[in-house]
Amino acid sequence: MQRIYLKDRSFSIDTLPSEAGLLVELLGLCRNEETGFDKFAFTIRRDSGLTAQFLRIANSPLYRQWNDVVELKRMLIVLGLQNVRKIIITSAVQNFFNKLSFSQNRSAYHFWLRALVCAHLAEALARKTGYPKTDEAYLGGLLHQIGIIMLLANYKDNYQEIFDLYDKTENYSELEQQNYGIDHCELGAALVETWHLDSLLADAILFQNAPAHELLNSPPLLKIVAVARALSSPPNTEACEQDIENAKLLLQLSQDATLECLASALDNSRKVLTELGFDVEESFIDPNETAKVETIRLQKAQELEEQIKNLTLSYCFMNGESQNTESLVKELRVSLALLFNLQHFVFLHQQQDRLIPYNDLKRGKLSEIYFTLNDQSSSAVRALSENKIYDSVSQPCTIADNQLIRIIDAECGYFLPLYNGAEQVGVMVIGCKRNDLAALREKLPLLQLLIKQIGKKYATFSAAIEQEASISLTEFNKIVHEVKNPLTIINNYLYILSRKLDENHSAKEEIDFIKEEMERISVILAKARDREQPVDGTQNTDINRLLDELNSFFGNSLYNSKKIRCHLNLDPEIPELKYPENNLKQVFINIIKNAVEALPHAGEITITTRDNCFQDGNRFVEISLRDNGPGIPVRILQNLFQPVESTKKGHSGLGLSIVADLIKEMAGTISCYSGKGQGTEFKILLPRITTEH
């Protein structure tokens, strides 16, 4: 359970409320399977509570391998669409059950509106002044009063009386200090600090009310957020003369430039309100005079309530698409973080007569710990054998039990048994701080419900693994090889038959369709052949070998139809890299197939790999895939990696969108050069991550 500790107090961040109208819109996007990262990012960035949730999860230990994530779309890509939908649904459930929806609180609605205007204004000021980190400026504006949400969530009715005075009080932070000994700026900054970002966001929130002369020599982000805060409180079109002067002093902006930024921010905010169905004009007047807005907010709250009735927690957390233990544990880690803010846990899975930690966070100490099932002195073993929950405080524990709790950075913990019916599956060890143990105990009934579902899912994976193990990898590869031989023969005969027909013959289209399906079967078989991967989800991949194998494979099938020649220039110094082979294979297959389909007869493809490519001081491996085809039109090249139209008849253009997503998941980059009559070249840069890295 995650809490913020500040000035000898603790503040829960379990439930940060959001605007109900936005949640309704986001739930609609969740139901649409075609919704992509761009649309989710565009909508999520309008709400400070939701943005805070995503920042916290994206910068948790599970995703720390990606380094700090501040830009919102990148944050969503790191999390993946499944987890994005899960966070949205969770926030909707929490808003409903905690009765903290902004649509039921007039002052809170105007808080949300202020945050929205401030975010747009901070972004506009950043652009106007040439500050390059416009996304951080937007986040600074959106989260500048996130401390108010935390105070509302923790003090509820008690703080509401203070909050209602916001627009009537000249120094609101001083009023908070008088009543609570703390203000929202300190609390908001403390929250952002827990995300461990390499950013000045926390300082921008902390010093947003500082006098202009004290901010004069501060970094640009602090000045931008301070100016945006002043100009957006209250959220109306009237700008105070002193605030205009401060903008000139801190940002060297003229009055006209500042007012232009403010007008742009207000226009953008009005567009958001219009899209959500609010009355724009009434939204920007006194909260006590907004009868129409009040009606719309209540309608949105009722609409949200109706939608929540159709959701269950089991849907939120257990109806994922996990296909193996790795994805199940990752899904569970996100789920526990969302529902309980639990970051510290480990899954002990049963292997023969032992309980072994599943080391998804790659902690070396865990690889040395295991429990034998006959050791009844261990709380972990007793929990499993007796199908009973134990905690490390009230029950005796072995050294290994306590070591396990320390390794997951906790002070104490619970041992929860996992069963599938009467079948023993494993143990979930959940750690927390000692003073959070009692609060966690109250959540045990819901935790047990989730654990029951986890046991069923894991048992399904185990059964599938046992069934797969019934045929050896050697035997399976032999079968794949035997199936590929007739496929190659059929492909060759289809090519011969196609050559015998006139170009406009009605059967040509059917033959092309059959060839595409045959190629698809070949690719599926190639993927199936490489299905064995290490338990922890990592894999060492020889990129040169992979490209050589694909070239041989396509040489007997795809290249034949047009007599395509492929030249390989592979750098032998490239070591094995720690990337999923199947993901790389999907990237290369997509690009090569696109090239073949665009090339004329007897066209050429050149594939080159190079080691030791340096960019901004970082070491990369480069893969170049070049063809001498007709090139890609500029209008398509501009949106090449978006799911839009393709130059190939009958294709949706989704292939390169998937390629770009896969490369981003590997923290790499992909670029494309293409000119009319000069061919097309894709260049991929992958961080040089090896076993010794």
C-alpha positions as CSV (number, residue, x, y, z in Angstrom):
1,M,0.0,0.0,0.0
2,Q,1.6,3.2,-1.1
3,R,1.5,6.4,1.0
4,I,3.3,9.7,1.0
5,Y,5.0,10.6,4.3
6,L,5.5,14.4,4.9
7,K,5.8,16.4,8.1
8,D,5.1,13.3,10.3
9,R,1.9,12.6,8.4
10,S,1.0,10.0,5.8
11,F,-1.2,10.5,2.8
12,S,-2.8,7.7,0.8
13,I,-2.6,8.0,-3.0
14,D,-4.8,5.0,-3.6
15,T,-7.6,7.0,-5.2
16,L,-7.0,10.3,-7.0
17,P,-10.4,11.4,-8.5
18,S,-11.0,12.3,-12.1
19,E,-13.6,14.1,-14.1
20,A,-16.5,11.7,-14.8
21,G,-17.1,13.0,-18.3
22,L,-13.6,12.1,-19.3
23,L,-13.9,8.7,-17.7
24,V,-17.1,8.0,-19.7
25,E,-15.3,9.0,-22.9
26,L,-12.3,6.8,-22.0
27,L,-14.4,3.8,-21.2
28,G,-15.9,4.1,-24.7
29,L,-12.4,4.1,-26.1
30,C,-11.6,1.0,-24.1
31,R,-14.5,-0.8,-25.7
32,N,-13.2,0.0,-29.2
33,E,-10.5,-2.5,-30.1
34,E,-9.1,-0.2,-32.8
35,T,-8.3,2.7,-30.4
36,G,-4.6,3.3,-30.5
37,F,-2.0,5.1,-28.3
38,D,-2.5,8.5,-29.9
39,K,-6.2,8.7,-29.1
40,F,-5.7,7.4,-25.5
41,A,-2.9,9.9,-25.0
42,F,-4.9,12.8,-26.4
43,T,-7.8,12.1,-24.0
44,I,-5.8,11.1,-20.8
45,R,-3.6,14.2,-20.9
46,R,-6.7,16.3,-20.1
47,D,-7.0,15.0,-16.5
48,S,-4.4,15.4,-13.7
49,G,-5.6,12.4,-11.6
50,L,-5.3,9.9,-14.5
51,T,-2.0,11.3,-15.7
52,A,-0.6,10.9,-12.1
53,Q,-1.7,7.3,-12.2
54,F,0.0,6.6,-15.5
55,L,3.2,8.4,-14.3
56,R,3.4,6.3,-11.2
57,I,2.9,3.0,-12.9
58,A,5.2,3.8,-15.9
59,N,8.0,4.8,-13.5
60,S,7.6,1.8,-11.1
61,P,10.3,-0.8,-10.8
62,L,8.6,-3.1,-13.3
63,Y,9.2,-0.6,-16.1
64,R,12.4,1.0,-14.7
65,Q,14.4,-0.7,-17.5
66,W,13.0,2.0,-19.9
67,N,14.5,4.8,-17.9
68,D,12.4,7.8,-16.8
69,V,9.2,8.2,-18.7
70,V,7.7,11.7,-18.8
71,E,6.2,12.1,-22.3
72,L,2.6,10.7,-22.2
73,K,2.4,8.8,-25.4
74,R,5.8,7.1,-24.7
75,M,4.5,6.3,-21.3
76,L,1.5,4.5,-22.8
77,I,3.6,2.6,-25.3
78,V,5.8,1.3,-22.4
79,L,2.7,0.1,-20.5
80,G,1.0,-1.4,-23.5
81,L,-2.6,-1.1,-24.6
82,Q,-3.9,-3.8,-22.3
83,N,-2.5,-2.1,-19.2
84,V,-3.7,1.3,-20.5
85,R,-7.3,0.0,-20.7
86,K,-6.9,-1.7,-17.2
87,I,-5.7,1.6,-15.6
88,I,-8.6,3.5,-17.1
89,I,-11.2,0.9,-16.0
90,T,-9.6,0.8,-12.5
91,S,-9.8,4.6,-12.1
92,A,-13.5,4.5,-13.2
93,V,-14.3,1.8,-10.6
94,Q,-12.4,3.7,-7.9
95,N,-14.1,7.0,-8.6
96,F,-17.5,5.3,-8.4
97,F,-16.9,3.4,-5.2
98,N,-15.1,6.3,-3.4
99,K,-17.8,8.8,-4.4
100,L,-15.1,11.4,-5.1
101,S,-16.1,12.0,-8.8
102,F,-15.4,15.6,-9.8
103,S,-18.8,15.7,-11.5
104,Q,-20.4,15.6,-8.1
105,N,-18.4,18.5,-6.7
106,R,-18.7,22.1,-8.0
107,S,-15.4,23.4,-6.6
108,A,-13.6,20.3,-7.8
109,Y,-15.0,20.7,-11.3
110,H,-13.5,24.2,-11.4
111,F,-10.2,22.8,-10.1
112,W,-10.1,20.4,-13.0
113,L,-10.9,23.3,-15.4
114,R,-8.0,25.4,-13.9
115,A,-5.6,22.5,-14.3
116,L,-6.7,22.0,-17.9
117,V,-6.2,25.7,-18.8
118,C,-2.9,25.8,-16.9
119,A,-1.6,22.8,-18.8
120,H,-2.5,24.3,-22.2
121,L,-1.1,27.6,-21.2
122,A,2.2,26.2,-19.9
123,E,2.6,24.3,-23.2
124,A,1.9,27.5,-25.2
125,L,4.4,29.5,-23.1
126,A,7.0,26.8,-23.6
127,R,6.6,26.9,-27.4
128,K,6.5,30.7,-27.4
129,T,9.8,30.9,-25.4
130,G,11.5,28.1,-27.3
131,Y,11.6,25.8,-24.3
132,P,12.1,22.3,-25.9
133,K,10.4,20.1,-23.3
134,T,6.8,21.2,-24.1
135,D,5.4,17.9,-22.8
136,E,7.0,18.5,-19.4
137,A,5.6,22.0,-19.3
138,Y,2.1,20.6,-20.1
139,L,2.5,18.0,-17.2
140,G,3.7,20.8,-14.9
141,G,0.6,22.8,-15.6
142,L,-1.7,19.8,-15.4
143,L,-0.3,18.6,-12.1
144,H,0.5,21.9,-10.5
145,Q,-2.4,21.4,-8.0
146,I,-2.3,17.6,-7.7
147,G,-1.8,18.2,-3.9
148,I,-5.3,19.5,-3.7
149,I,-6.7,16.2,-5.1
150,M,-4.7,14.4,-2.4
151,L,-6.0,16.5,0.3
152,L,-9.6,16.1,-0.9
153,A,-9.1,12.3,-1.1
154,N,-7.5,12.1,2.4
155,Y,-9.5,14.6,4.4
156,K,-12.8,14.5,2.3
157,D,-15.5,16.7,4.0
158,N,-13.1,18.3,6.4
159,Y,-10.9,19.7,3.6
160,Q,-13.9,20.6,1.4
161,E,-14.8,23.6,3.6
162,I,-11.3,25.0,2.9
163,F,-11.4,24.1,-0.7
164,D,-14.7,26.0,-1.2
165,L,-12.8,29.2,-0.3
166,Y,-10.2,28.8,-3.1
167,D,-11.6,31.5,-5.4
168,K,-12.3,33.8,-2.4
169,T,-8.8,33.6,-0.8
170,E,-5.8,35.7,-1.9
171,N,-3.2,33.3,-0.4
172,Y,-4.7,29.8,-0.5
173,S,-1.5,28.0,0.5
174,E,-1.3,30.1,3.7
175,L,-4.9,29.1,4.6
176,E,-3.9,25.4,4.2
177,Q,-0.9,25.9,6.4
178,Q,-3.0,27.6,9.1
179,N,-5.4,24.6,9.1
180,Y,-3.2,21.6,8.4
181,G,0.4,22.7,8.8
182,I,1.0,21.8,5.2
183,D,-0.1,23.1,1.7
184,H,-0.9,21.5,-1.6
185,C,2.4,22.6,-3.2
186,E,4.5,20.7,-0.7
187,L,2.2,17.6,-1.0
188,G,2.1,17.6,-4.8
189,A,5.9,17.9,-5.0
190,A,6.3,15.0,-2.5
191,L,4.1,12.9,-4.7
192,V,6.1,13.6,-7.9
193,E,9.3,12.9,-6.0
194,T,8.2,9.3,-5.4
195,W,8.2,8.7,-9.1
196,H,12.0,9.4,-9.2
197,L,11.9,11.3,-12.5
198,D,15.0,13.0,-13.9
199,S,13.0,16.1,-14.2
200,L,12.3,19.4,-12.4
201,L,8.5,18.8,-12.3
202,A,8.6,18.4,-8.5
203,D,10.4,21.7,-8.0
204,A,8.0,23.5,-10.5
205,I,5.1,22.3,-8.4
206,L,6.8,23.2,-5.1
207,F,7.8,26.8,-6.0
208,Q,4.7,27.7,-8.2
209,N,3.7,30.5,-5.7
210,A,7.2,31.9,-5.2
211,P,7.6,35.7,-5.8
212,A,8.8,36.6,-9.3
213,H,12.1,38.1,-8.1
214,E,13.0,34.7,-6.3
215,L,12.3,32.8,-9.5
216,L,14.4,35.1,-11.7
217,N,17.4,32.8,-11.9
218,S,15.5,29.6,-11.8
219,P,15.3,27.0,-14.6
220,P,12.8,27.7,-17.4
221,L,10.3,25.0,-16.3
222,L,9.8,26.6,-12.9
223,K,9.2,30.0,-14.4
224,I,6.8,28.7,-17.0
225,V,4.6,26.8,-14.5
226,A,4.6,29.8,-12.1
227,V,3.4,32.2,-14.8
228,A,0.8,29.7,-16.1
229,R,-0.5,29.1,-12.6
230,A,-1.0,32.8,-12.0
231,L,-2.7,33.5,-15.3
232,S,-5.1,30.5,-15.1
233,S,-6.4,31.1,-11.6
234,P,-9.4,31.7,-11.8
235,P,-9.9,30.2,-15.2
236,N,-11.3,33.2,-17.0
237,T,-10.2,35.6,-19.8
238,E,-9.2,38.4,-17.4
239,A,-5.5,38.6,-16.9
240,C,-4.1,40.6,-13.9
241,E,-1.7,43.4,-14.9
242,Q,0.9,42.2,-12.4
243,D,0.8,38.6,-13.8
244,I,1.5,40.1,-17.3
245,E,4.4,42.0,-15.9
246,N,5.8,38.8,-14.2
247,A,5.5,37.0,-17.6
248,K,7.6,39.8,-19.1
249,L,10.2,39.7,-16.2
250,L,10.5,35.9,-16.1
251,L,10.0,34.8,-19.7
252,Q,10.8,38.0,-21.6
253,L,7.4,38.0,-23.3
254,S,5.5,41.1,-24.4
255,Q,1.9,41.7,-23.2
256,D,0.6,40.7,-26.7
257,A,2.6,37.5,-26.7
258,T,1.4,36.5,-23.2
259,L,-2.2,37.3,-24.0
260,E,-1.9,35.3,-27.3
261,C,-0.7,32.3,-25.3
262,L,-3.6,32.7,-22.8
263,A,-6.2,33.0,-25.6
264,S,-4.8,29.8,-27.2
265,A,-5.0,27.9,-23.9
266,L,-8.6,29.0,-23.4
267,D,-9.6,28.0,-26.9
268,N,-8.0,24.6,-26.5
269,S,-9.8,24.2,-23.1
270,R,-13.1,25.2,-24.7
271,K,-12.7,22.5,-27.3
272,V,-12.3,19.9,-24.6
273,L,-15.4,21.1,-22.8
274,T,-17.4,21.1,-26.1
275,E,-16.3,17.5,-26.9
276,L,-17.4,16.4,-23.4
277,G,-20.8,18.1,-23.8
278,F,-20.4,21.0,-21.3
279,D,-21.8,24.5,-21.9
280,V,-18.6,26.4,-22.7
281,E,-19.7,29.9,-21.6
282,E,-21.2,28.8,-18.3
283,S,-18.1,26.7,-17.5
284,F,-16.0,29.9,-17.3
285,I,-18.2,31.9,-14.9
286,D,-18.7,31.7,-11.1
287,P,-19.3,28.2,-9.7
288,N,-22.5,29.3,-7.9
289,E,-24.1,30.5,-11.2
290,T,-23.5,27.4,-13.3
291,A,-26.9,25.7,-13.3
292,K,-26.5,24.1,-16.7
293,V,-23.0,22.9,-16.0
294,E,-24.3,21.4,-12.7
295,T,-27.0,19.4,-14.6
296,I,-24.5,18.1,-17.2
297,R,-22.0,17.1,-14.5
298,L,-24.7,15.1,-12.7
299,Q,-25.7,13.5,-16.0
300,K,-22.1,12.4,-16.6
301,A,-21.9,11.0,-13.1
302,Q,-25.0,9.0,-13.6
303,E,-23.7,7.8,-17.0
304,L,-20.5,6.7,-15.4
305,E,-22.4,4.9,-12.6
306,E,-24.4,3.0,-15.2
307,Q,-21.2,1.9,-17.0
308,I,-19.5,0.9,-13.8
309,K,-22.5,-1.4,-13.1
310,N,-21.4,-3.4,-16.1
311,L,-17.8,-3.8,-14.9
312,T,-16.5,-6.1,-12.2
313,L,-13.1,-6.2,-10.6
314,S,-12.5,-9.6,-12.0
315,Y,-12.9,-8.2,-15.4
316,C,-10.5,-5.4,-14.6
317,F,-7.8,-7.6,-13.3
318,M,-8.1,-11.1,-14.4
319,N,-9.5,-11.0,-18.0
320,G,-6.2,-10.1,-19.5
321,E,-4.6,-11.9,-22.4
322,S,-1.8,-13.6,-20.5
323,Q,-0.4,-16.5,-22.5
324,N,2.4,-17.6,-20.2
325,T,3.8,-17.2,-16.7
326,E,5.8,-14.2,-17.6
327,S,2.8,-12.2,-18.9
328,L,0.6,-13.4,-16.0
329,V,3.1,-12.1,-13.4
330,K,3.5,-8.9,-15.3
331,E,-0.3,-8.5,-15.5
332,L,-0.6,-9.3,-11.8
333,R,2.1,-6.8,-10.9
334,V,0.2,-4.0,-12.7
335,S,-3.1,-5.1,-11.2
336,L,-1.9,-5.1,-7.6
337,A,-0.2,-1.7,-8.1
338,L,-3.5,-0.3,-9.4
339,L,-5.9,-1.7,-6.9
340,F,-3.8,-1.7,-3.7
341,N,-0.6,0.3,-4.6
342,L,1.3,-2.9,-3.8
343,Q,4.7,-2.7,-5.4
344,H,6.5,-5.4,-3.3
345,F,5.6,-9.0,-4.0
346,V,7.0,-12.2,-5.4
347,F,5.3,-15.3,-6.9
348,L,6.6,-18.7,-5.6
349,H,5.7,-21.4,-8.1
350,Q,5.8,-25.1,-7.2
351,Q,8.3,-27.3,-9.1
352,Q,8.3,-30.9,-7.9
353,D,9.2,-30.8,-4.2
354,R,10.2,-27.1,-4.1
355,L,8.8,-23.6,-4.1
356,I,10.9,-21.4,-6.3
357,P,10.6,-17.5,-6.7
358,Y,9.6,-16.3,-10.2
359,N,12.3,-13.7,-10.7
360,D,10.6,-11.3,-13.1
361,L,12.5,-8.2,-11.8
362,K,15.8,-10.0,-12.3
363,R,17.1,-9.7,-8.8
364,G,20.2,-11.9,-8.4
365,K,19.5,-12.7,-4.7
366,L,16.2,-14.4,-5.6
367,S,18.0,-17.0,-7.7
368,E,19.6,-18.4,-4.6
369,I,16.5,-18.9,-2.6
370,Y,14.1,-21.8,-2.6
371,F,11.9,-23.7,-0.1
372,T,11.5,-27.5,0.2
373,L,7.9,-28.6,0.7
374,N,8.8,-30.7,3.7
375,D,10.1,-27.7,5.7
376,Q,7.1,-27.0,7.8
377,S,8.9,-24.4,9.8
378,S,8.6,-22.0,6.9
379,S,5.5,-19.8,6.8
380,A,5.6,-19.9,3.0
381,V,5.5,-23.7,3.0
382,R,2.9,-23.9,5.8
383,A,0.6,-21.5,3.9
384,L,0.6,-23.8,0.9
385,S,0.3,-27.1,2.7
386,E,-2.5,-25.9,5.0
387,N,-4.1,-23.6,2.4
388,K,-4.1,-20.8,5.0
389,I,-2.9,-17.2,5.0
390,Y,0.1,-16.4,7.3
391,D,1.8,-13.1,8.1
392,S,5.4,-12.7,9.1
393,V,4.6,-10.7,12.3
394,S,2.2,-13.0,14.2
395,Q,3.7,-16.3,12.9
396,P,7.2,-17.7,13.3
397,C,9.3,-17.4,10.1
398,T,12.5,-19.0,8.9
399,I,15.6,-17.1,7.8
400,A,14.6,-17.8,4.2
401,D,11.1,-16.3,4.8
402,N,12.6,-13.1,6.2
403,Q,15.2,-13.0,3.5
404,L,12.5,-13.1,0.9
405,I,10.6,-10.2,2.4
406,R,13.8,-8.1,2.6
407,I,14.7,-8.9,-1.0
408,I,11.4,-7.4,-2.2
409,D,12.2,-4.3,-0.1
410,A,9.5,-4.8,2.6
411,E,9.5,-4.9,6.4
412,C,6.9,-7.6,6.8
413,G,4.5,-9.5,4.6
414,Y,1.7,-12.0,4.0
415,F,2.0,-15.5,2.5
416,L,-1.1,-16.3,0.4
417,P,-1.5,-19.8,-0.9
418,L,-2.5,-20.3,-4.6
419,Y,-4.7,-23.3,-5.4
420,N,-6.6,-24.5,-8.5
421,G,-9.5,-26.4,-6.8
422,A,-7.6,-28.9,-4.6
423,E,-4.4,-28.7,-6.6
424,Q,-1.5,-26.8,-5.1
425,V,-0.1,-24.1,-7.4
426,G,2.2,-21.9,-5.4
427,V,2.4,-19.0,-2.9
428,M,2.1,-15.2,-3.4
429,V,4.3,-13.3,-0.9
430,I,3.1,-9.7,-0.6
431,G,5.3,-7.3,1.4
432,C,4.6,-3.9,3.0
433,K,5.8,-1.6,5.7
434,R,5.0,-2.7,9.2
435,N,2.6,0.2,9.9
436,D,0.6,-0.8,6.7
437,L,0.1,-4.4,7.7
438,A,-3.2,-3.7,9.4
439,A,-4.6,-1.7,6.5
440,L,-3.6,-4.5,4.1
441,R,-5.3,-7.0,6.3
442,E,-8.6,-5.3,5.6
443,K,-8.1,-5.9,1.9
444,L,-7.4,-9.6,2.3
445,P,-11.0,-10.7,1.2
446,L,-10.6,-9.0,-2.2
447,L,-7.0,-10.2,-2.4
448,Q,-8.1,-13.8,-1.8
449,L,-10.7,-13.4,-4.6
450,L,-7.9,-12.3,-7.0
451,I,-5.5,-15.0,-5.8
452,K,-8.1,-17.7,-6.5
453,Q,-8.3,-16.5,-10.2
454,I,-4.5,-16.4,-10.4
455,G,-4.3,-20.0,-9.3
456,K,-6.7,-21.1,-12.0
457,K,-4.8,-19.1,-14.7
458,Y,-1.4,-20.4,-13.7
459,A,-2.7,-24.0,-13.6
460,T,-3.9,-23.5,-17.2
461,F,-0.4,-22.5,-18.3
462,S,1.2,-25.4,-16.4
463,A,-1.1,-27.8,-18.2
464,A,-0.3,-26.3,-21.5
465,I,3.5,-26.5,-20.8
466,E,3.1,-30.2,-19.9
467,Q,1.2,-30.9,-23.0
468,E,3.8,-29.1,-25.1
469,A,6.5,-31.1,-23.4
470,S,5.0,-34.3,-24.7
471,I,6.8,-33.8,-28.0
472,S,10.5,-32.9,-28.0
473,L,11.9,-29.8,-29.8
474,T,13.9,-32.0,-32.2
475,E,10.8,-33.9,-33.2
476,F,8.8,-30.7,-33.6
477,N,11.4,-29.1,-35.8
478,K,11.5,-32.3,-37.9
479,I,7.7,-32.0,-38.5
480,V,8.0,-28.4,-39.4
481,H,10.8,-29.2,-41.9
482,E,8.7,-32.0,-43.5
483,V,5.7,-29.6,-43.8
484,K,7.8,-26.9,-45.4
485,N,9.0,-29.1,-48.2
486,P,5.5,-29.5,-49.8
487,L,4.8,-25.9,-49.2
488,T,7.8,-24.9,-51.2
489,I,6.8,-27.2,-54.0
490,I,3.2,-25.8,-54.1
491,N,4.6,-22.2,-54.1
492,N,6.8,-23.0,-57.1
493,Y,4.0,-24.6,-59.1
494,L,1.8,-21.6,-58.3
495,Y,4.5,-19.4,-59.7
496,I,4.7,-21.5,-62.9
497,L,0.9,-21.5,-63.2
498,S,0.8,-17.8,-62.7
499,R,3.3,-17.2,-65.5
500,K,1.2,-19.3,-68.0
501,L,-1.8,-17.0,-67.5
502,D,-2.4,-13.7,-69.1
503,E,-1.9,-10.7,-66.8
504,N,-5.6,-9.9,-66.8
505,H,-6.8,-13.5,-66.4
506,S,-9.6,-13.8,-63.8
507,A,-7.7,-16.6,-62.0
508,K,-4.7,-14.4,-61.3
509,E,-6.3,-12.8,-58.3
510,E,-7.2,-16.1,-56.8
511,I,-3.7,-17.5,-57.3
512,D,-2.2,-14.4,-55.6
513,F,-4.6,-14.9,-52.7
514,I,-3.5,-18.6,-52.4
515,K,0.2,-17.6,-52.5
516,E,-0.3,-15.1,-49.7
517,E,-2.0,-17.7,-47.5
518,M,0.8,-20.2,-48.3
519,E,3.3,-17.6,-47.2
520,R,1.4,-16.9,-44.1
521,I,1.4,-20.6,-43.2
522,S,5.2,-20.7,-43.7
523,V,5.7,-17.7,-41.4
524,I,3.4,-19.3,-38.7
525,L,5.5,-22.5,-38.9
526,A,8.7,-20.5,-38.6
527,K,7.4,-18.8,-35.5
528,A,6.2,-22.1,-34.0
529,R,9.6,-23.6,-34.6
530,D,11.2,-20.9,-32.3
531,R,8.6,-21.2,-29.6
532,E,11.0,-22.2,-26.9
533,Q,12.2,-19.3,-24.8
534,P,13.8,-18.9,-21.3
535,V,11.4,-18.9,-18.4
536,D,12.2,-15.3,-17.4
537,G,11.2,-14.0,-20.8
538,T,14.7,-12.9,-21.9
539,Q,16.4,-14.3,-24.9
540,N,19.8,-14.0,-26.6
541,T,19.4,-13.4,-30.3
542,D,22.0,-13.6,-33.0
543,I,20.7,-10.9,-35.4
544,N,23.1,-12.0,-38.2
545,R,22.0,-15.7,-37.9
546,L,18.3,-14.6,-37.9
547,L,18.7,-12.5,-41.0
548,D,20.6,-15.3,-42.8
549,E,17.9,-17.8,-41.9
550,L,15.1,-15.5,-43.2
551,N,17.0,-14.8,-46.4
552,S,17.3,-18.6,-47.0
553,F,13.7,-19.1,-46.2
554,F,12.4,-16.3,-48.5
555,G,14.9,-17.4,-51.2
556,N,12.8,-20.6,-51.6
557,S,9.5,-18.8,-51.5
558,L,8.8,-15.1,-51.5
559,Y,11.8,-14.0,-53.7
560,N,11.0,-16.6,-56.4
561,S,7.9,-15.0,-57.7
562,K,9.8,-11.9,-58.9
563,K,13.3,-13.3,-59.1
564,I,14.3,-10.9,-56.3
565,R,18.0,-10.9,-55.4
566,C,19.0,-10.3,-51.8
567,H,22.6,-9.2,-50.8
568,L,23.7,-9.7,-47.1
569,N,26.5,-7.5,-45.7
570,L,26.6,-8.7,-42.1
571,D,29.1,-7.4,-39.5
572,P,30.6,-10.5,-37.8
573,E,31.6,-8.5,-34.7
574,I,28.0,-8.1,-33.6
575,P,27.4,-10.2,-30.5
576,E,24.2,-11.9,-29.3
577,L,21.8,-9.3,-28.1
578,K,19.2,-9.6,-25.3
579,Y,16.0,-9.1,-27.5
580,P,13.1,-11.4,-28.2
581,E,13.9,-13.2,-31.4
582,N,10.2,-13.5,-32.4
583,N,9.7,-9.7,-32.1
584,L,12.8,-9.0,-34.3
585,K,11.7,-11.7,-36.8
586,Q,8.3,-10.0,-37.1
587,V,10.0,-6.6,-37.7
588,F,12.3,-8.0,-40.5
589,I,9.5,-10.1,-42.1
590,N,7.2,-7.1,-42.3
591,I,9.8,-4.8,-43.9
592,I,11.1,-7.5,-46.3
593,K,7.6,-8.5,-47.5
594,N,6.7,-4.8,-48.1
595,A,9.9,-4.4,-50.1
596,V,9.2,-7.5,-52.2
597,E,5.6,-6.4,-52.9
598,A,6.8,-3.0,-54.1
599,L,9.8,-4.2,-56.2
600,P,9.6,-4.8,-59.9
601,H,10.8,-8.0,-61.5
602,A,14.5,-8.8,-60.8
603,G,14.6,-6.1,-58.1
604,E,17.3,-6.1,-55.4
605,I,17.3,-6.0,-51.6
606,T,20.4,-5.2,-49.6
607,I,20.5,-6.0,-45.9
608,T,23.4,-4.6,-43.9
609,T,24.3,-4.8,-40.2
610,R,26.9,-2.7,-38.4
611,D,28.3,-2.9,-34.8
612,N,29.5,0.0,-32.7
613,C,27.2,2.8,-33.9
614,F,27.3,5.7,-31.5
615,Q,24.6,8.3,-31.0
616,D,24.5,10.9,-28.2
617,G,27.2,8.9,-26.4
618,N,25.2,5.7,-26.5
619,R,26.2,2.5,-28.3
620,F,23.9,0.9,-30.8
621,V,23.7,-1.9,-33.4
622,E,22.4,-0.7,-36.8
623,I,20.4,-2.8,-39.2
624,S,19.7,-1.4,-42.7
625,L,17.2,-2.9,-45.2
626,R,17.3,-1.2,-48.6
627,D,15.6,-1.9,-51.9
628,N,15.9,-0.4,-55.4
629,G,12.2,-0.1,-55.9
630,P,10.1,2.9,-57.0
631,G,10.1,4.6,-53.6
632,I,7.2,5.7,-51.4
633,P,5.2,8.9,-52.2
634,V,5.8,11.8,-49.8
635,R,2.2,12.0,-48.7
636,I,2.4,8.4,-47.4
637,L,6.0,8.7,-46.1
638,Q,4.9,11.5,-43.7
639,N,2.6,9.0,-41.8
640,L,4.5,5.8,-42.6
641,F,4.5,4.4,-39.1
642,Q,0.8,5.3,-38.5
643,P,-2.0,2.7,-39.2
644,V,-3.1,4.4,-42.4
645,E,-3.4,3.6,-46.1
646,S,-0.6,1.6,-47.8
647,T,0.9,1.7,-51.3
648,K,0.0,-1.9,-51.7
649,K,-3.5,-2.8,-53.0
650,G,-5.6,-4.6,-50.5
651,H,-3.4,-3.8,-47.5
652,S,-4.3,-1.7,-44.5
653,G,-0.8,-0.4,-43.8
654,L,-0.9,-1.7,-40.2
655,G,2.4,-3.7,-40.7
656,L,4.8,-0.7,-40.3
657,S,2.7,0.6,-37.4
658,I,3.3,-2.7,-35.6
659,V,7.0,-2.6,-36.6
660,A,7.4,0.9,-35.0
661,D,5.7,-0.3,-31.8
662,L,7.9,-3.4,-31.6
663,I,11.1,-1.3,-32.1
664,K,9.9,1.2,-29.4
665,E,9.3,-1.7,-27.0
666,M,13.0,-2.6,-27.4
667,A,14.0,1.1,-26.8
668,G,15.2,1.4,-30.3
669,T,14.5,3.7,-33.2
670,I,13.5,3.2,-36.8
671,S,13.7,5.7,-39.7
672,C,13.0,5.6,-43.4
673,Y,14.5,7.3,-46.4
674,S,12.8,7.0,-49.8
675,G,13.0,9.0,-53.0
676,K,11.2,8.6,-56.4
677,G,13.2,6.2,-58.4
678,Q,15.9,5.9,-55.7
679,G,14.4,3.0,-53.7
680,T,13.6,2.9,-50.0
681,E,15.9,2.3,-47.0
682,F,14.8,1.4,-43.4
683,K,17.4,2.0,-40.7
684,I,17.0,0.4,-37.2
685,L,19.1,1.3,-34.2
686,L,19.0,-1.1,-31.2
687,P,20.8,-0.4,-28.0
688,R,23.8,-2.8,-27.8
689,I,22.5,-4.8,-24.8
690,T,24.4,-8.1,-24.3
691,T,24.6,-10.7,-21.6
692,E,27.6,-8.8,-20.2
693,H,25.9,-5.4,-20.5
